[in-house]
Amino acid sequence: IATTTAMVTGFVCFELYKVMQNKKLEDYKNAFANLALPFFAFSEPIAAPKRTFGSFDWTLWSRIDLDMGDISLEKFLAHFKTLNLEVSMISCGVSILYSSFMTTKKKLAERLPMKMSDLVQLIAKIEIAPKQKYLVLEVCCTDEDDEDIETPYVRYKFR
């Protein structure tokens, strides 16, 4: 185990040197090692696929940062309308906070004026720590043509 650990640590250190030197993606290597065989293989990583909506390019490593304070669900939805997106669903963890296709008018009327942090605590039953500043939300959207638009996750700063 000590030999394997030392080898992996060495590979990681080599790659960290490249990060510190701002090397191009082609200069990095993925390593696969099997000491029982002995087999060592190296490959070049590929870039994450890019997605585009309007002028917004993103990858699976991207996120949408919203720093708007603890706003209501209604204002949260309105923000996405300014981006020409219609929100069809908002989830936090495994809980659906809002959905355009499931929410009854009564539930919608209750939830629209609620602050996002209160909505998460009520629906998702997540306790928000006193020092916690962010919520991670998954937002599903559609465009003007009612086509589903993939979006990165939303890191919502409420404090």
PyMOL CGO cylinders between C-alpha atoms (Angstrom):
from pymol import cmd
from pymol.cgo import CYLINDER

trace = [
    CYLINDER, 0.00, 0.00, 0.00, 2.81, 2.43, 0.80, 0.3, 1, 1, 1, 1, 1, 1,
    CYLINDER, 2.81, 2.43, 0.80, 4.27, 1.95, -2.71, 0.3, 1, 1, 1, 1, 1, 1,
    CYLINDER, 4.27, 1.95, -2.71, 0.91, 2.62, -4.38, 0.3, 1, 1, 1, 1, 1, 1,
    CYLINDER, 0.91, 2.62, -4.38, 0.27, 5.64, -2.19, 0.3, 1, 1, 1, 1, 1, 1,
    CYLINDER, 0.27, 5.64, -2.19, 3.69, 7.09, -2.97, 0.3, 1, 1, 1, 1, 1, 1,
    CYLINDER, 3.69, 7.09, -2.97, 3.19, 6.54, -6.70, 0.3, 1, 1, 1, 1, 1, 1,
    CYLINDER, 3.19, 6.54, -6.70, -0.25, 8.17, -6.75, 0.3, 1, 1, 1, 1, 1, 1,
    CYLINDER, -0.25, 8.17, -6.75, 1.02, 11.09, -4.66, 0.3, 1, 1, 1, 1, 1, 1,
    CYLINDER, 1.02, 11.09, -4.66, 3.86, 11.60, -7.13, 0.3, 1, 1, 1, 1, 1, 1,
    CYLINDER, 3.86, 11.60, -7.13, 1.46, 11.60, -10.11, 0.3, 1, 1, 1, 1, 1, 1,
    CYLINDER, 1.46, 11.60, -10.11, -0.76, 14.14, -8.37, 0.3, 1, 1, 1, 1, 1, 1,
    CYLINDER, -0.76, 14.14, -8.37, 2.22, 16.38, -7.55, 0.3, 1, 1, 1, 1, 1, 1,
    CYLINDER, 2.22, 16.38, -7.55, 3.33, 16.35, -11.20, 0.3, 1, 1, 1, 1, 1, 1,
    CYLINDER, 3.33, 16.35, -11.20, -0.13, 17.53, -12.26, 0.3, 1, 1, 1, 1, 1, 1,
    CYLINDER, -0.13, 17.53, -12.26, -0.24, 20.20, -9.52, 0.3, 1, 1, 1, 1, 1, 1,
    CYLINDER, -0.24, 20.20, -9.52, 3.03, 21.65, -10.85, 0.3, 1, 1, 1, 1, 1, 1,
    CYLINDER, 3.03, 21.65, -10.85, 1.33, 21.96, -14.23, 0.3, 1, 1, 1, 1, 1, 1,
    CYLINDER, 1.33, 21.96, -14.23, -1.64, 23.75, -12.64, 0.3, 1, 1, 1, 1, 1, 1,
    CYLINDER, -1.64, 23.75, -12.64, 0.72, 26.21, -10.96, 0.3, 1, 1, 1, 1, 1, 1,
    CYLINDER, 0.72, 26.21, -10.96, 2.44, 26.86, -14.31, 0.3, 1, 1, 1, 1, 1, 1,
    CYLINDER, 2.44, 26.86, -14.31, -0.93, 27.47, -16.09, 0.3, 1, 1, 1, 1, 1, 1,
    CYLINDER, -0.93, 27.47, -16.09, -0.24, 24.75, -18.65, 0.3, 1, 1, 1, 1, 1, 1,
    CYLINDER, -0.24, 24.75, -18.65, -2.65, 23.99, -21.51, 0.3, 1, 1, 1, 1, 1, 1,
    CYLINDER, -2.65, 23.99, -21.51, -5.09, 21.08, -21.25, 0.3, 1, 1, 1, 1, 1, 1,
    CYLINDER, -5.09, 21.08, -21.25, -2.96, 19.01, -23.66, 0.3, 1, 1, 1, 1, 1, 1,
    CYLINDER, -2.96, 19.01, -23.66, -0.06, 19.08, -21.19, 0.3, 1, 1, 1, 1, 1, 1,
    CYLINDER, -0.06, 19.08, -21.19, -1.98, 17.23, -18.46, 0.3, 1, 1, 1, 1, 1, 1,
    CYLINDER, -1.98, 17.23, -18.46, -2.12, 13.43, -18.19, 0.3, 1, 1, 1, 1, 1, 1,
    CYLINDER, -2.12, 13.43, -18.19, -4.50, 10.90, -16.72, 0.3, 1, 1, 1, 1, 1, 1,
    CYLINDER, -4.50, 10.90, -16.72, -2.63, 7.94, -15.25, 0.3, 1, 1, 1, 1, 1, 1,
    CYLINDER, -2.63, 7.94, -15.25, -3.82, 4.38, -14.84, 0.3, 1, 1, 1, 1, 1, 1,
    CYLINDER, -3.82, 4.38, -14.84, -1.49, 2.07, -12.94, 0.3, 1, 1, 1, 1, 1, 1,
    CYLINDER, -1.49, 2.07, -12.94, -1.87, -1.54, -11.91, 0.3, 1, 1, 1, 1, 1, 1,
    CYLINDER, -1.87, -1.54, -11.91, 1.11, -2.63, -9.85, 0.3, 1, 1, 1, 1, 1, 1,
    CYLINDER, 1.11, -2.63, -9.85, 0.02, -6.28, -9.88, 0.3, 1, 1, 1, 1, 1, 1,
    CYLINDER, 0.02, -6.28, -9.88, 0.50, -6.63, -13.66, 0.3, 1, 1, 1, 1, 1, 1,
    CYLINDER, 0.50, -6.63, -13.66, 2.78, -4.23, -13.87, 0.3, 1, 1, 1, 1, 1, 1,
    CYLINDER, 2.78, -4.23, -13.87, 0.85, -1.90, -16.17, 0.3, 1, 1, 1, 1, 1, 1,
    CYLINDER, 0.85, -1.90, -16.17, 1.10, 1.86, -16.56, 0.3, 1, 1, 1, 1, 1, 1,
    CYLINDER, 1.10, 1.86, -16.56, -0.99, 3.83, -19.07, 0.3, 1, 1, 1, 1, 1, 1,
    CYLINDER, -0.99, 3.83, -19.07, -1.24, 7.55, -19.61, 0.3, 1, 1, 1, 1, 1, 1,
    CYLINDER, -1.24, 7.55, -19.61, -3.83, 9.46, -21.59, 0.3, 1, 1, 1, 1, 1, 1,
    CYLINDER, -3.83, 9.46, -21.59, -4.70, 13.06, -22.28, 0.3, 1, 1, 1, 1, 1, 1,
    CYLINDER, -4.70, 13.06, -22.28, -7.88, 14.38, -20.67, 0.3, 1, 1, 1, 1, 1, 1,
    CYLINDER, -7.88, 14.38, -20.67, -10.55, 15.87, -22.89, 0.3, 1, 1, 1, 1, 1, 1,
    CYLINDER, -10.55, 15.87, -22.89, -12.24, 19.20, -22.37, 0.3, 1, 1, 1, 1, 1, 1,
    CYLINDER, -12.24, 19.20, -22.37, -15.72, 19.19, -20.88, 0.3, 1, 1, 1, 1, 1, 1,
    CYLINDER, -15.72, 19.19, -20.88, -18.36, 19.57, -23.60, 0.3, 1, 1, 1, 1, 1, 1,
    CYLINDER, -18.36, 19.57, -23.60, -19.61, 23.16, -23.99, 0.3, 1, 1, 1, 1, 1, 1,
    CYLINDER, -19.61, 23.16, -23.99, -23.26, 24.08, -24.11, 0.3, 1, 1, 1, 1, 1, 1,
    CYLINDER, -23.26, 24.08, -24.11, -24.66, 27.39, -25.24, 0.3, 1, 1, 1, 1, 1, 1,
    CYLINDER, -24.66, 27.39, -25.24, -27.78, 29.40, -24.63, 0.3, 1, 1, 1, 1, 1, 1,
    CYLINDER, -27.78, 29.40, -24.63, -27.84, 32.84, -26.24, 0.3, 1, 1, 1, 1, 1, 1,
    CYLINDER, -27.84, 32.84, -26.24, -24.52, 34.44, -25.32, 0.3, 1, 1, 1, 1, 1, 1,
    CYLINDER, -24.52, 34.44, -25.32, -24.01, 32.18, -22.29, 0.3, 1, 1, 1, 1, 1, 1,
    CYLINDER, -24.01, 32.18, -22.29, -21.47, 29.32, -22.73, 0.3, 1, 1, 1, 1, 1, 1,
    CYLINDER, -21.47, 29.32, -22.73, -21.08, 26.75, -19.97, 0.3, 1, 1, 1, 1, 1, 1,
    CYLINDER, -21.08, 26.75, -19.97, -19.73, 23.29, -19.15, 0.3, 1, 1, 1, 1, 1, 1,
    CYLINDER, -19.73, 23.29, -19.15, -20.52, 20.77, -16.44, 0.3, 1, 1, 1, 1, 1, 1,
    CYLINDER, -20.52, 20.77, -16.44, -18.01, 22.63, -14.24, 0.3, 1, 1, 1, 1, 1, 1,
    CYLINDER, -18.01, 22.63, -14.24, -19.95, 25.91, -14.53, 0.3, 1, 1, 1, 1, 1, 1,
    CYLINDER, -19.95, 25.91, -14.53, -22.56, 27.32, -12.18, 0.3, 1, 1, 1, 1, 1, 1,
    CYLINDER, -22.56, 27.32, -12.18, -24.87, 30.29, -12.04, 0.3, 1, 1, 1, 1, 1, 1,
    CYLINDER, -24.87, 30.29, -12.04, -24.07, 32.53, -9.07, 0.3, 1, 1, 1, 1, 1, 1,
    CYLINDER, -24.07, 32.53, -9.07, -26.99, 34.59, -7.80, 0.3, 1, 1, 1, 1, 1, 1,
    CYLINDER, -26.99, 34.59, -7.80, -26.25, 37.14, -5.08, 0.3, 1, 1, 1, 1, 1, 1,
    CYLINDER, -26.25, 37.14, -5.08, -29.63, 38.85, -4.68, 0.3, 1, 1, 1, 1, 1, 1,
    CYLINDER, -29.63, 38.85, -4.68, -30.26, 38.46, -0.97, 0.3, 1, 1, 1, 1, 1, 1,
    CYLINDER, -30.26, 38.46, -0.97, -33.08, 36.36, 0.42, 0.3, 1, 1, 1, 1, 1, 1,
    CYLINDER, -33.08, 36.36, 0.42, -35.69, 37.13, -2.23, 0.3, 1, 1, 1, 1, 1, 1,
    CYLINDER, -35.69, 37.13, -2.23, -39.12, 35.65, -2.76, 0.3, 1, 1, 1, 1, 1, 1,
    CYLINDER, -39.12, 35.65, -2.76, -39.80, 32.78, -5.15, 0.3, 1, 1, 1, 1, 1, 1,
    CYLINDER, -39.80, 32.78, -5.15, -41.67, 35.26, -7.35, 0.3, 1, 1, 1, 1, 1, 1,
    CYLINDER, -41.67, 35.26, -7.35, -38.58, 37.50, -7.71, 0.3, 1, 1, 1, 1, 1, 1,
    CYLINDER, -38.58, 37.50, -7.71, -36.39, 34.43, -8.29, 0.3, 1, 1, 1, 1, 1, 1,
    CYLINDER, -36.39, 34.43, -8.29, -38.62, 33.36, -11.18, 0.3, 1, 1, 1, 1, 1, 1,
    CYLINDER, -38.62, 33.36, -11.18, -38.69, 36.93, -12.53, 0.3, 1, 1, 1, 1, 1, 1,
    CYLINDER, -38.69, 36.93, -12.53, -34.88, 36.99, -12.64, 0.3, 1, 1, 1, 1, 1, 1,
    CYLINDER, -34.88, 36.99, -12.64, -34.87, 34.06, -15.07, 0.3, 1, 1, 1, 1, 1, 1,
    CYLINDER, -34.87, 34.06, -15.07, -37.51, 35.79, -17.21, 0.3, 1, 1, 1, 1, 1, 1,
    CYLINDER, -37.51, 35.79, -17.21, -35.01, 38.62, -17.74, 0.3, 1, 1, 1, 1, 1, 1,
    CYLINDER, -35.01, 38.62, -17.74, -32.74, 35.97, -19.30, 0.3, 1, 1, 1, 1, 1, 1,
    CYLINDER, -32.74, 35.97, -19.30, -35.60, 34.89, -21.62, 0.3, 1, 1, 1, 1, 1, 1,
    CYLINDER, -35.60, 34.89, -21.62, -36.03, 31.66, -19.67, 0.3, 1, 1, 1, 1, 1, 1,
    CYLINDER, -36.03, 31.66, -19.67, -39.22, 30.26, -18.19, 0.3, 1, 1, 1, 1, 1, 1,
    CYLINDER, -39.22, 30.26, -18.19, -38.55, 28.21, -15.05, 0.3, 1, 1, 1, 1, 1, 1,
    CYLINDER, -38.55, 28.21, -15.05, -40.39, 24.90, -15.14, 0.3, 1, 1, 1, 1, 1, 1,
    CYLINDER, -40.39, 24.90, -15.14, -38.94, 23.39, -11.96, 0.3, 1, 1, 1, 1, 1, 1,
    CYLINDER, -38.94, 23.39, -11.96, -36.70, 24.27, -9.01, 0.3, 1, 1, 1, 1, 1, 1,
    CYLINDER, -36.70, 24.27, -9.01, -35.32, 21.58, -6.73, 0.3, 1, 1, 1, 1, 1, 1,
    CYLINDER, -35.32, 21.58, -6.73, -33.05, 21.53, -3.72, 0.3, 1, 1, 1, 1, 1, 1,
    CYLINDER, -33.05, 21.53, -3.72, -31.59, 18.12, -2.96, 0.3, 1, 1, 1, 1, 1, 1,
    CYLINDER, -31.59, 18.12, -2.96, -34.34, 15.60, -3.66, 0.3, 1, 1, 1, 1, 1, 1,
    CYLINDER, -34.34, 15.60, -3.66, -37.21, 18.01, -2.99, 0.3, 1, 1, 1, 1, 1, 1,
    CYLINDER, -37.21, 18.01, -2.99, -39.10, 19.95, -5.65, 0.3, 1, 1, 1, 1, 1, 1,
    CYLINDER, -39.10, 19.95, -5.65, -39.62, 23.51, -4.42, 0.3, 1, 1, 1, 1, 1, 1,
    CYLINDER, -39.62, 23.51, -4.42, -41.51, 24.74, -7.46, 0.3, 1, 1, 1, 1, 1, 1,
    CYLINDER, -41.51, 24.74, -7.46, -42.87, 23.18, -10.62, 0.3, 1, 1, 1, 1, 1, 1,
    CYLINDER, -42.87, 23.18, -10.62, -45.03, 24.77, -13.26, 0.3, 1, 1, 1, 1, 1, 1,
    CYLINDER, -45.03, 24.77, -13.26, -46.72, 21.46, -14.02, 0.3, 1, 1, 1, 1, 1, 1,
    CYLINDER, -46.72, 21.46, -14.02, -47.47, 20.10, -10.52, 0.3, 1, 1, 1, 1, 1, 1,
    CYLINDER, -47.47, 20.10, -10.52, -48.17, 23.06, -8.28, 0.3, 1, 1, 1, 1, 1, 1,
    CYLINDER, -48.17, 23.06, -8.28, -51.85, 23.78, -7.67, 0.3, 1, 1, 1, 1, 1, 1,
    CYLINDER, -51.85, 23.78, -7.67, -53.00, 27.40, -7.68, 0.3, 1, 1, 1, 1, 1, 1,
    CYLINDER, -53.00, 27.40, -7.68, -53.39, 27.30, -3.91, 0.3, 1, 1, 1, 1, 1, 1,
    CYLINDER, -53.39, 27.30, -3.91, -49.84, 26.00, -3.38, 0.3, 1, 1, 1, 1, 1, 1,
    CYLINDER, -49.84, 26.00, -3.38, -48.52, 28.48, -5.94, 0.3, 1, 1, 1, 1, 1, 1,
    CYLINDER, -48.52, 28.48, -5.94, -50.24, 31.38, -4.17, 0.3, 1, 1, 1, 1, 1, 1,
    CYLINDER, -50.24, 31.38, -4.17, -48.69, 30.22, -0.86, 0.3, 1, 1, 1, 1, 1, 1,
    CYLINDER, -48.69, 30.22, -0.86, -45.18, 29.74, -2.23, 0.3, 1, 1, 1, 1, 1, 1,
    CYLINDER, -45.18, 29.74, -2.23, -44.70, 32.75, -4.53, 0.3, 1, 1, 1, 1, 1, 1,
    CYLINDER, -44.70, 32.75, -4.53, -44.33, 35.34, -1.74, 0.3, 1, 1, 1, 1, 1, 1,
    CYLINDER, -44.33, 35.34, -1.74, -42.15, 33.04, 0.43, 0.3, 1, 1, 1, 1, 1, 1,
    CYLINDER, -42.15, 33.04, 0.43, -38.45, 33.75, 0.77, 0.3, 1, 1, 1, 1, 1, 1,
    CYLINDER, -38.45, 33.75, 0.77, -36.26, 31.12, -0.88, 0.3, 1, 1, 1, 1, 1, 1,
    CYLINDER, -36.26, 31.12, -0.88, -34.59, 30.11, 2.40, 0.3, 1, 1, 1, 1, 1, 1,
    CYLINDER, -34.59, 30.11, 2.40, -37.99, 29.64, 4.07, 0.3, 1, 1, 1, 1, 1, 1,
    CYLINDER, -37.99, 29.64, 4.07, -39.19, 27.61, 1.10, 0.3, 1, 1, 1, 1, 1, 1,
    CYLINDER, -39.19, 27.61, 1.10, -36.17, 25.28, 1.36, 0.3, 1, 1, 1, 1, 1, 1,
    CYLINDER, -36.17, 25.28, 1.36, -36.69, 24.80, 5.08, 0.3, 1, 1, 1, 1, 1, 1,
    CYLINDER, -36.69, 24.80, 5.08, -40.41, 24.15, 4.69, 0.3, 1, 1, 1, 1, 1, 1,
    CYLINDER, -40.41, 24.15, 4.69, -40.43, 21.90, 1.61, 0.3, 1, 1, 1, 1, 1, 1,
    CYLINDER, -40.43, 21.90, 1.61, -37.01, 20.22, 1.65, 0.3, 1, 1, 1, 1, 1, 1,
    CYLINDER, -37.01, 20.22, 1.65, -36.92, 20.00, 5.46, 0.3, 1, 1, 1, 1, 1, 1,
    CYLINDER, -36.92, 20.00, 5.46, -33.31, 21.16, 5.36, 0.3, 1, 1, 1, 1, 1, 1,
    CYLINDER, -33.31, 21.16, 5.36, -32.00, 22.96, 8.42, 0.3, 1, 1, 1, 1, 1, 1,
    CYLINDER, -32.00, 22.96, 8.42, -30.00, 25.98, 7.40, 0.3, 1, 1, 1, 1, 1, 1,
    CYLINDER, -30.00, 25.98, 7.40, -27.01, 26.55, 9.67, 0.3, 1, 1, 1, 1, 1, 1,
    CYLINDER, -27.01, 26.55, 9.67, -26.62, 30.07, 11.11, 0.3, 1, 1, 1, 1, 1, 1,
    CYLINDER, -26.62, 30.07, 11.11, -23.38, 30.63, 9.17, 0.3, 1, 1, 1, 1, 1, 1,
    CYLINDER, -23.38, 30.63, 9.17, -24.58, 29.04, 5.92, 0.3, 1, 1, 1, 1, 1, 1,
    CYLINDER, -24.58, 29.04, 5.92, -24.64, 31.59, 3.09, 0.3, 1, 1, 1, 1, 1, 1,
    CYLINDER, -24.64, 31.59, 3.09, -25.51, 29.54, 0.01, 0.3, 1, 1, 1, 1, 1, 1,
    CYLINDER, -25.51, 29.54, 0.01, -28.14, 27.14, -1.27, 0.3, 1, 1, 1, 1, 1, 1,
    CYLINDER, -28.14, 27.14, -1.27, -27.52, 24.83, -4.21, 0.3, 1, 1, 1, 1, 1, 1,
    CYLINDER, -27.52, 24.83, -4.21, -30.52, 24.69, -6.51, 0.3, 1, 1, 1, 1, 1, 1,
    CYLINDER, -30.52, 24.69, -6.51, -31.23, 22.80, -9.71, 0.3, 1, 1, 1, 1, 1, 1,
    CYLINDER, -31.23, 22.80, -9.71, -33.32, 24.88, -12.08, 0.3, 1, 1, 1, 1, 1, 1,
    CYLINDER, -33.32, 24.88, -12.08, -35.01, 23.46, -15.18, 0.3, 1, 1, 1, 1, 1, 1,
    CYLINDER, -35.01, 23.46, -15.18, -35.94, 26.02, -17.82, 0.3, 1, 1, 1, 1, 1, 1,
    CYLINDER, -35.94, 26.02, -17.82, -37.58, 26.38, -21.21, 0.3, 1, 1, 1, 1, 1, 1,
    CYLINDER, -37.58, 26.38, -21.21, -37.07, 29.04, -23.87, 0.3, 1, 1, 1, 1, 1, 1,
    CYLINDER, -37.07, 29.04, -23.87, -39.60, 31.09, -25.85, 0.3, 1, 1, 1, 1, 1, 1,
    CYLINDER, -39.60, 31.09, -25.85, -40.25, 28.08, -28.15, 0.3, 1, 1, 1, 1, 1, 1,
    CYLINDER, -40.25, 28.08, -28.15, -41.02, 25.86, -25.14, 0.3, 1, 1, 1, 1, 1, 1,
    CYLINDER, -41.02, 25.86, -25.14, -37.84, 23.85, -25.72, 0.3, 1, 1, 1, 1, 1, 1,
    CYLINDER, -37.84, 23.85, -25.72, -36.02, 22.52, -22.65, 0.3, 1, 1, 1, 1, 1, 1,
    CYLINDER, -36.02, 22.52, -22.65, -32.81, 24.41, -21.99, 0.3, 1, 1, 1, 1, 1, 1,
    CYLINDER, -32.81, 24.41, -21.99, -30.04, 22.80, -19.99, 0.3, 1, 1, 1, 1, 1, 1,
    CYLINDER, -30.04, 22.80, -19.99, -28.64, 25.09, -17.34, 0.3, 1, 1, 1, 1, 1, 1,
    CYLINDER, -28.64, 25.09, -17.34, -25.87, 24.63, -14.80, 0.3, 1, 1, 1, 1, 1, 1,
    CYLINDER, -25.87, 24.63, -14.80, -26.76, 24.43, -11.13, 0.3, 1, 1, 1, 1, 1, 1,
    CYLINDER, -26.76, 24.43, -11.13, -27.51, 27.65, -9.28, 0.3, 1, 1, 1, 1, 1, 1,
    CYLINDER, -27.51, 27.65, -9.28, -25.48, 28.70, -6.27, 0.3, 1, 1, 1, 1, 1, 1,
    CYLINDER, -25.48, 28.70, -6.27, -27.86, 31.08, -4.55, 0.3, 1, 1, 1, 1, 1, 1,
    CYLINDER, -27.86, 31.08, -4.55, -26.43, 33.44, -1.92, 0.3, 1, 1, 1, 1, 1, 1,
    CYLINDER, -26.43, 33.44, -1.92, -29.20, 34.34, 0.47, 0.3, 1, 1, 1, 1, 1, 1,
    CYLINDER, -29.20, 34.34, 0.47, -27.15, 35.91, 3.29, 0.3, 1, 1, 1, 1, 1, 1,
]
cmd.load_cgo(trace, "trace")
